[in-house]
Amino acid sequence: MQRYRFVDYYDFPIGVVVHLLMENALYSLQDLPNVSNNTLLEERDAGDKKFIKVKWCVHGQIPPIAQKLVRPEMLTFIEDSVWDRTTLTYSTKIIPHFFKNQVDCRHKVEFFDNGDGRTRRVLSGFFEFKVPIIGPVFETVVLKYLKQNAEEDFKMGNNAIKKYVKEHGMPEIPSK
């Protein structure tokens, strides 16, 4: 099992970050490295929570030891997520199309007021591929791609906020 935790800081107040990135999807995750495509399957708003399902098709270099078992077309999964507006937490469970009983992957993205006008984003979770010998090798590779995508996601979000603020000024944040 591979655990991970990445911490980044947006140079904007938490209300602006949450409003623009989580409530308005200011940029497309389609542009992340290693993403072939992503398709929104369901989005249901229930007040304090929003329920989201997205189908992802990703690509990456499969380790030679795993190539007999894992083919590129198998890198497809459903992201089953909940955006909790009260805790400012986006929780995700990955449901693969293949290896449903062998893959366990969950993560969450949490947003915190850093106290200095910035917002701290903490992405944490784990990935486990329960296949002897191949599993640990595959987990290491997946973690590399996950880290790469997390870094790029942060940059894309930060740049999108900067562009929005430059073009439109600071947004008015709706009160609850």
C-alpha positions as CSV (number, residue, x, y, z in Angstrom):
1,M,0.0,0.0,0.0
2,Q,1.3,3.4,-0.9
3,R,0.2,6.4,1.2
4,Y,0.6,10.0,0.1
5,R,0.2,13.5,1.3
6,F,0.9,16.7,-0.7
7,V,0.5,20.2,0.7
8,D,0.3,23.3,-1.4
9,Y,-0.6,27.0,-0.8
10,Y,-2.8,29.2,-2.9
11,D,-2.0,32.9,-2.6
12,F,-5.7,33.7,-2.2
13,P,-8.2,33.6,0.7
14,I,-10.0,30.4,1.3
15,G,-13.4,31.8,0.2
16,V,-12.0,32.8,-3.2
17,V,-10.3,29.4,-3.7
18,V,-13.3,27.4,-2.8
19,H,-15.7,29.5,-4.7
20,L,-13.7,29.5,-8.0
21,L,-12.2,26.0,-7.9
22,M,-14.8,23.9,-6.1
23,E,-18.0,25.6,-6.9
24,N,-17.3,26.9,-10.4
25,A,-14.8,24.5,-11.9
26,L,-12.6,27.3,-13.2
27,Y,-10.4,24.9,-15.3
28,S,-10.6,21.5,-16.9
29,L,-9.0,18.4,-15.4
30,Q,-9.0,17.1,-19.0
31,D,-5.6,18.9,-19.3
32,L,-3.9,17.0,-16.6
33,P,-0.9,14.9,-17.6
34,N,-1.7,11.2,-18.2
35,V,-5.4,11.9,-18.7
36,S,-6.9,10.6,-22.0
37,N,-10.3,11.8,-21.1
38,N,-12.8,12.4,-18.3
39,T,-16.5,12.4,-18.5
40,L,-19.0,13.7,-15.9
41,L,-21.5,10.9,-15.2
42,E,-23.5,12.4,-12.4
43,E,-23.6,15.6,-10.3
44,R,-26.2,16.0,-7.6
45,D,-26.3,19.0,-5.3
46,A,-27.8,18.3,-1.8
47,G,-27.1,21.6,0.0
48,D,-24.1,21.1,2.2
49,K,-22.8,18.3,-0.1
50,K,-22.4,17.7,-3.8
51,F,-22.2,14.2,-5.1
52,I,-20.1,13.7,-8.2
53,K,-19.2,10.7,-10.4
54,V,-16.6,11.0,-13.2
55,K,-15.4,8.3,-15.6
56,W,-11.6,8.6,-16.1
57,C,-9.4,7.1,-18.8
58,V,-5.7,7.6,-18.0
59,H,-2.5,6.5,-19.6
60,G,1.1,6.0,-18.4
61,Q,4.0,3.7,-18.6
62,I,3.1,0.3,-17.2
63,P,6.0,-1.4,-15.5
64,P,7.4,-4.3,-17.6
65,I,6.6,-6.8,-14.8
66,A,2.9,-5.8,-14.9
67,Q,2.4,-5.6,-18.7
68,K,1.2,-9.2,-18.9
69,L,-1.5,-8.5,-16.4
70,V,-2.3,-4.8,-16.9
71,R,-3.0,-3.5,-20.4
72,P,-3.4,0.2,-21.2
73,E,-7.2,-0.1,-21.8
74,M,-7.5,-1.3,-18.2
75,L,-6.6,2.1,-16.9
76,T,-10.2,3.3,-16.7
77,F,-12.1,4.0,-13.5
78,I,-15.0,5.8,-11.9
79,E,-14.2,8.6,-9.4
80,D,-17.0,8.5,-6.8
81,S,-16.7,11.8,-4.8
82,V,-18.4,14.0,-2.3
83,W,-17.7,17.7,-2.0
84,D,-18.6,18.6,1.6
85,R,-19.1,22.4,1.9
86,T,-19.2,22.3,5.7
87,T,-15.8,20.7,6.2
88,L,-14.3,22.0,2.8
89,T,-13.3,18.4,2.0
90,Y,-13.5,16.6,-1.4
91,S,-13.5,12.9,-0.6
92,T,-13.0,10.3,-3.4
93,K,-13.2,6.6,-3.8
94,I,-11.8,5.1,-7.0
95,I,-13.8,2.3,-8.5
96,P,-11.8,0.6,-11.3
97,H,-13.4,-1.1,-14.3
98,F,-10.9,-3.9,-13.9
99,F,-9.4,-5.4,-10.8
100,K,-12.3,-4.2,-8.6
101,N,-11.4,-6.6,-5.8
102,Q,-7.6,-6.0,-6.0
103,V,-7.6,-2.2,-6.1
104,D,-8.3,0.0,-3.2
105,C,-7.8,3.7,-3.7
106,R,-9.2,6.7,-1.7
107,H,-8.1,10.2,-1.2
108,K,-9.3,13.5,0.0
109,V,-8.5,17.1,-0.7
110,E,-9.0,19.5,2.3
111,F,-8.9,23.3,2.2
112,F,-7.7,25.3,5.2
113,D,-7.4,29.0,6.0
114,N,-3.7,29.4,6.5
115,G,-4.2,32.6,8.6
116,D,-2.1,34.8,6.3
117,G,-4.5,35.4,3.4
118,R,-3.5,32.1,1.8
119,T,-5.3,28.8,1.5
120,R,-3.6,25.5,2.3
121,R,-4.6,22.5,0.2
122,V,-3.9,19.1,1.6
123,L,-4.3,16.1,-0.7
124,S,-3.9,12.8,1.2
125,G,-4.8,9.2,0.5
126,F,-3.6,5.7,-0.4
127,F,-3.4,3.3,-3.3
128,E,-3.2,-0.4,-3.0
129,F,-3.0,-3.1,-5.7
130,K,-3.5,-6.4,-4.0
131,V,-1.6,-8.7,-6.4
132,P,1.6,-10.5,-5.2
133,I,4.9,-9.3,-6.6
134,I,3.3,-7.0,-9.3
135,G,1.2,-5.0,-6.8
136,P,4.0,-3.1,-5.0
137,V,5.8,-2.3,-8.3
138,F,2.5,-1.0,-9.9
139,E,1.7,1.0,-6.7
140,T,5.0,2.9,-7.0
141,V,4.4,3.8,-10.6
142,V,0.8,4.9,-9.9
143,L,2.0,7.1,-7.0
144,K,4.5,8.8,-9.4
145,Y,1.7,9.7,-11.8
146,L,-0.6,10.7,-9.0
147,K,2.0,13.1,-7.6
148,Q,2.6,14.5,-11.1
149,N,-1.1,15.1,-11.6
150,A,-1.5,16.6,-8.1
151,E,1.3,19.1,-8.8
152,E,-0.1,20.0,-12.2
153,D,-3.6,20.3,-10.8
154,F,-2.4,22.8,-8.2
155,K,-0.5,24.8,-10.8
156,M,-3.5,24.8,-13.1
157,G,-5.9,25.9,-10.3
158,N,-3.5,28.6,-9.0
159,N,-3.0,30.0,-12.6
160,A,-6.7,29.9,-13.3
161,I,-7.5,31.9,-10.1
162,K,-4.8,34.5,-10.9
163,K,-6.1,34.8,-14.5
164,Y,-9.7,35.2,-13.2
165,V,-8.7,37.8,-10.6
166,K,-6.7,39.8,-13.2
167,E,-9.5,39.8,-15.7
168,H,-12.5,40.2,-13.3
169,G,-11.2,41.3,-10.0
170,M,-11.8,39.4,-6.7
171,P,-15.1,37.6,-6.9
172,E,-18.0,38.3,-4.5
173,I,-18.3,35.3,-2.3
174,P,-22.0,34.3,-1.8
175,S,-22.9,34.1,1.9
176,K,-24.3,30.8,3.2
